[in-house]
Amino acid sequence: MRTGEPLPAVGEVLAALATGVWHWDTSTGLVTVDAEAARLLGLPAEGTVLTEAQTRARLHPVDWNEITGVVQLAVAEGTLAEVRIRIMDEHGRIIRVVRSRSKPSFDPVKKAYELIGTLQEVTEPAPGTSAGRTAVTGDWRRSREAFLLDAGRALAEARSTEEVLRVAAGLSMPGFSPDGLAVFGVEGDRLTIIGHHGQRPGDEMPFLHMPLETDYPAAEVVRTGRAVYLSNVEQYKQRYPLTWPLAQQFGRHSWAFLPLTVAGRTMGAWMAGFAYPVAFTPDERSVLNTVARMLAQALSRAGAAETQRELTDGLQRTMLPRLGPEIPGMTLAARYIPTGGGLQVGGDWYDMIPLPGGSPSGGGRFALVIGDVQGHDVRAAGLMGQLRIALRAYAAEGHRPDAVLSRASRFFAAIAPSDDDPSDLRFATCLYIEVDPATGVLEAARAGHLDPAIRLADGTVILRATAGGPPLGVDPDSDYPTTRLLLEPGEAMMLCTDGLLETGGHDLDTGWQRVRRILEGHDAGLEELADALVQAVHGPSSHHTTGRLTDRREDDIALLLLCRHGAGCLGPAAPARPRMRRTMLTVAQAEPERIAVARQQLRELLHDWASADQVDSAVLLVSEMLTNVLVHTDADALLVAEVAGGPAGRRMRVEVSDTGDDLPHKRRPGEMASSGRGLLLIELLADTWGVAPRGEGKSIWFELCEDGPGQDPAAGTA
């Protein structure tokens, strides 16, 4: 070419260099090739437009999968995408190897790639020879690093042996992915199959329990700790003639057997079989060895995790009871959720104990126990198991709830100190409730535990305050007074440990509000309610309802639900909810502090009352009525509060009874008098009120209507 003459066209230059040009737009799914590119793809030498499916049919399937990864990496790095591709004929034979170089771009609007590049034939040894299979990825180092990063991340995330094997089977190695895998383990002096992929079920039978002295590649790898590479059938026949017939049936052409080594100990072997000859170049051997090391670590972690899960699950199953047979007139549900960290064992537990004189299935009395031993470790679980057995023994002897907890506290104080660290003292909270299914009477004793929650027949949820003492083990001489409650027909009781309330960054107050919404809004069965409560704490929605605390304290969860059959009882076949809610509370002469509990229970009963002023008035009147009983009589006071009617016009009735004979009467106290105004307040604030004598004692009551006073207050006097 003389100086000054025009340069030849680019197409002519590329054709002279046996280089084809192609254009691929993934948004349309079309690949445009010129005549030379078509020839290199094994098509007639003329320009044409192919679909992705037609193009894919001309390429080796492994190489097609690699193109996507290389293109994505090139776009991310802003570099050229270079790949070596094997071209296949109609019979699946490799006819040539070409090198493609392209500049990919990504359209974020169309979410599609566009590539313009060249194809050029690469001189390779004849396919089928031992050296005829080299790495197909042109930029080998970049493709290998990307593959190893993805493989390492996937294997690190696998949590079980099955997941590890599934990840290993799905690995697409850069240019030489195997079509069959097997993982061998060691049991004594024999090989065993941990898992395999690419073979039919049952094909592993000849390899099970194969002695390590067998002339088989995996056995040799386990014995020596060195990898074995077999590039072709002839090498396999020569080195392992005795076991070649076992491998012949799979129709493979190359094999790699690599040791699975952890902490210097060979725990097994990994076999990768290939349907075509592989030369096992140094680069390919490096990738296989790296994958084998990652696979060994993943299998070791998964095996340890499975052993730990089996141990902890067995421990928890042993320590947690079965709820036993169906209870006439009642339904019971329970859940135990271990903490998300550590050994997944802890000190939370629940129990159901048949009491002397009958079994729950026959309608006899039984006890419900729920508690929490301090800590989330093996020692906490061990102490919990001992305490649970002691509680069952004391209950079986027929002791009352207060005596059961008093004995349990002495027992726990004796076993809680650690021999290794005497300062490692533990305590345990506990709630023990005796249940009479026939009457619904509950007798509760509490040791530092949460109060039970009662879901009334109309769906309202209130906390039932119970008398109690310190946690078990704190003071061996503590007393645990008994509180009597009544579970009305249609009502349900929830007992739980603090993990149900505090998990997710909540404190006891905000956690209770979260759980209360679930309890009041649930209409399905008791088992479904238990699942809903756990899901509210551990499900995805819990991350959007965190409490005031910034940390996310995780804890074990123990949950017990008991429902007494009746109108409003949970379940799909239950009758409609009644329009009445009711609460009862006894205030003894020696327990004036329970007046505050009565005020709180009344506020919870009226939590959805329309008028806040009426709620304040009712609380004030209850305080006056209870105080009047404690000051002017020697008897205990019984509070009964009811709310009846529909949302448009509800009525509240509050009644306080005692065994005293003296009827209250209105007085006109002087300006400086400190008492005598109780009935005046009732007459002023209540819609109706009255005093009624009883066979033993008397009662004073008042009523308020939610829609406001409908009559002259003076008309309500009795």
Secondary structure, DSSP 8 states (H G I E B T S, - for coil): --TTS----HHHHHHHTTEEEEEEETTTTEEEE-HHHHHHTTS-SS-EEEEHHHHHHHB-HHHHHHHHHHHHHHHHHT--EEEEEEEE-TTS-EEEEEEEEEEEEEETTTTEEEEEEEEEEE----TTSTTS-----SSHHHHHHHHHHHHHHHHHH--SHHHHHHHHHT---SS---SEEEEEEEETTEEEEEEEESS-TTTTGGGTT-BTTSS-HHHHHHHH---EEE-SHHHHHHH-TTTHHHHHTT--SEEEEEEEEETTEEEEEEEEEESS-----HHHHHHHHHHHHHHHHHHHHHHHHHHHHHHHHHHHHHHS----S-BTTEEEEEEEE--SSTTS--SEEEEEEE-TT--GGGT--EEEEEEEES-SSHHHHHHHHHHHHHHHHHHHTT--HHHHHHHHHHHHHHH-S-SS-TT----EEEEEEEEETTTTEEEEEEEB----EEE-TTS-EEE----EES-BTT-TT----EEEEE--TT-EEEEE-THHHHTTT--HHHHHHHHHHHHHH--S-HHHHHHHHHHHHHSGGGGGS--S-SS-----EEEEEEEE-STT-SSTT-----SEEEEEEEE-TT-TTHHHHHHHHHHHHTTT-S-HHHHHHHHHHHHHHHHHHHHH-SS-EEEEEEEES-TTS-EEEEEEEES-----------TT-SS--HHHHHHHH-SEEEEEE-SSSEEEEEEEETT---S-GGGG--
